[in-house]
Amino acid sequence: MTHGNLERASDLIAEAADAATHEDAESRLRKQAEEFATHAESERGPDHGRLARHERILTEIAEAEGGTVASKIDEAIDAVRAYRETIDGV
């Protein structure tokens, strides 16, 4: 089963990694993109707590990088929040 919003988030995060100006930010974003790609393909997607941790990491990177990176991350977070609306819990 593919979770479309998580797949979209993964793609946007990969685009943010391409635009990153710092090696550390690029590496962290690539890791996040891979994790979201895995979540998108899993039978059962991540829970609210895991998604909140991802959002915190992404927000931290967006604040440090700004510009195109922040814009792509904002779009990715919107996709994650759209996914979160479909799962039970918090």
JOWO-V779462 format. One line per field, one symbol per residue. phi: phi as a letter, one per 40 degrees, with the letter a starting at -180 (. if undefined). A space follows every 10 residues. Layout:
phi = ???
This chain:
phi = .bcdccccdd cccccccccc cbdccccccc ccccccccdc ccdbcccdcc cccccccccc cccccgfcdc cccdcccdcc cccdccbchd
